[in-house]
Amino acid sequence: MRFTEDHEWLSVDGDVVTVGITEHAAEQLGDVVFVELPEAGLECDAGDAVAVVESVKAASDIFAPIAGEIVEVNEALVDNPGLVNESAFDAWFFKLKVADTSVVDEFLDEAAYKALVE
């Protein structure tokens, strides 16, 4: 698992990268009340805002950490956005099919992410 400085986590399975927000991000947001997900089939570039998460405190964009095609979204979050607060690592937002998963290695490992948020 890798992490972005925008508090997203990434997990690789074959040529698909699953993306969610970290527990730290979920704690900072507070109670999540709404999630807007992208459409499957959306082609995106690294840094594109592709999803939105809203809490009682704020709304935040969720960015595509790498370029690819959205191949699946977690519809359960639309029906129950609070899943993000219950278990941020289980409440993934979307899955990206990417050409080169080795770019994931450029993101923060767990130790570097913990140092970032401390």
Order of alpha helices (4+ residues) and beta strands (2+ residues): beta-beta-beta-alpha-beta-beta-beta-beta-beta-alpha-alpha-beta-alpha
